[in-house]
Amino acid sequence: MNLRIPATLLAAAALVTTATVIAPADAAQPVPTQPLPAQPVLTKAPRPVPAKYPQVAAKPYLGWSSWSLQSTNYPGVNPDGPGSFISEKNILAQANAMATKLKPFGYEYINVDAGWQDGGDEFGRPVASAKRFPRGMKAVGDDIHKLGLKFGIYTVVGLGLDVYREGNTPIHNAPGCFTRDIVYPDLRKTNGWDAAYKINYESPCAQKYADSITKLFASWGVDFIKMDGVGPGSWKGAPDDPNHNNTEDVEAWWRSVQNAGRPMQYTLSWSLSHRYADVWKQNSNGWRIDTDVECYCDTIVRWDGSVKQRWWDLPQWIDDAGPGHWNNLDAINVGVGEMDGLNEAERQSYMSFWAINAAPLFVGDDMTKLDAYGLKLLTNREVIAINQSGNPARPLNQDQLQQTWYAKNADGSVTVGLFNLAETPATVTGDFAQLGINGKATVRDIWADKNTRNVAGSVSAALPAHGSKLYKITPNNRSSVSTPADLTATDVSRTTTSLTWRPSTGASSYKVYANGKQVATTSSTSVVVSGLLPQTQYTFTVKGVDRGRTSDAGAPITMLTAKNGGPVRYEAEAANSTLTGNASANGCTLCSGGKKVGNIGYDASVTLNGITVPTTGTYLVKIAYTDGDTSRQSMLTVNDGDSYWVNYHGLGDNDWGTPQVVYLPVKLTAGSNSLKVSNPSGYIADIDWITV
């Protein structure tokens, strides 16, 4: 279908905290248009500790981590069984390869992941495996430092079961404190594998234990700490699961790291819950937004099995990244094609996406075997500079598998990534007006090292399956106020439309137009346009303004206001909905009507019927859903014709009972419409209701 959606489809949604019961459940009902109330984060208020070393994580780090090689079944990598790659010999071989091949381009961290530890010392602090690291971790760190590199290490949240020792293990430098004093009496377990006792931070001995480990790491010369299995996240820690809420651990460790006497990055893993983003930002240098990128197969990764999900899981986190704390997409495995399990188009897309999103660039490959193409990808100075600018991109659209991601730069240029996530070749286009680009521009194809001058209107590329292009677009005229980018409608009622857009370079205010008439002036990048007529089509545009200068209008969006009595809510479990396969209505306390439809995906679908509009046109459809995963996707098919992809942001903590809302401009036909929610290749979120 050719309907142009001029804005990102994934407006951040508020969370539902109370059930809205509308009877009867099988009827279409008008719904209030006010925003849904926000779901409170079920944790005590964080106690922020300022970062003592602001230079740590000022930019996304570049380096290498051992886990990708430890986890693969690729022949010869782990000859003595799973995970056997990790050893002093192999770690130092990788460090030497980095110093030779990648250090000149800014790569500096050598991170030793899981498998280095073998129990704990007399104080319950981690001890290195004598078999794998016979000289101990300080010696390994010293050798890494001699190469001008930095040394990273891995740990797990909670108190290890093996160091509890019936509660009799003393805490280092804490007279009178034992392991029995830092856990709960019932020895409740925590972390992503339930492989540790949950620590009770009401005890002052608990902070002493965290301090003892971070100071030990500092004495080894550690520069980087990865803490794994953290919740809420790692698919655990929903509001009714406090045993897997590790926010107090994270706060305590952050405090310890700041006071350990050595600058150290402190990062969190895996699949962290986004609703605790403020805690992670205040108490860490970064967080994994997803599960492992590795496929645990006979290569390191697979495009479908592990890589491409990042395009969907990242959007809700974009605004959380910044100096001192970054969104971690996991390792980049693009350096050894045969071992990676990817073709060249996929490797380029992988590297491009990580780079434009200011994600840490840490290699997972065997750096002693980097092939020529892999080395070219990893050492492109322009691509690395984009990453190090710390300016994350965002999607212009996600309603189709042909996606445009962009970042507006301080110098007036725009970094643009075109990605074809489909299984067949396709053309992907970035429209200048949507991207906030005035007039003609120079388009630099970064990977091809080629400039094209005086380009107007758009940039476009015919891409193979999973292929990409990476551009820097510099407008010829950067002295004027730039065009506002990415105009989006986030809410529509009978008489109002809520709009957001990205800032214009140089603008101090904005003029908003409806059908060519100015209807608002604002200094912010959002507005609620009121006084509109019901069931009326409006075309909205925005211009940036500064000291008498006015930009061109950005790309317009056209939207119909709701009819009298609308918007109307249609329950997924209504009697006139069509369920196929294993799709079923289930109880849901916080859902409208107390129910939702779940088990959707593969051969199971739900079709909401009887969605009636008086006029053909584009409407803002809202979908309420629950998703305890990182994110899930579906097709939304209108009247067995036009189809849109819908991305449901996940909570990441296994909470399938708290609804969220996603917005989507959809073209509907006058009269009765059907909306089918399905995904033939995967499970999706549970659906509560749809409003139009």
ABEGO torsion letter per residue (X at the ends): XABBBABBABBBBBBBABBBBBOBAABBBBBBABBBBBBBBBBBBBBBBBBABAABGABBBBBBBAAAAAABABBGABAAEBGAABBAAAAAAAAAAAAAAAAAAGBABBBBBBGABBEBBAAGBBBBBAAABAAEAAAAAAAAAAAGBBBBBBBBBEBBAAAAGGGABBBBGBBGBBAAAABBAAGBBBEAAGABBBBBAABAAAAAAAAAAAAAAAAAGBABBBBBGBOBEGGBGBAABAAABAAAAAAAAAAAAAAAGBBBBBBBOBGBBAAAAAAAAAABAEBBABBBABAGBABABBAAAAAAAAAAAAAAAAAABEBGBBBBAEBBBAABAAAAGBBAAAAAAAAAAAAAAGBBBBBABBAAABBAAAAAAAABAAAAAAAAAGBBBBBABAABABBBBBBBBAAGBBBBBBBBABABBBBBBBBAAAAGBBEBBBBBBAAAGBBBBGBBGBBBBBBBBGBBBBBBBBBABAABBBBBBGBBBABBBAABBBBBBBBBBGBABBBBBBGGBBABBBABABBBBBGBBBGBBBBBBBBBBBGGBBBBBBBBBBBBBBBBGOBBBBBAABAABBBBEABBBBBBAABBGGBBBBGBEEABBBBBBGBBBABBEBBBBBBBBBBABABBBBBBBBGGBBBBBBBBBBAGAGBAABBBBBBBBBBBBBEBBBBBBBBAABBBBBBABBBX
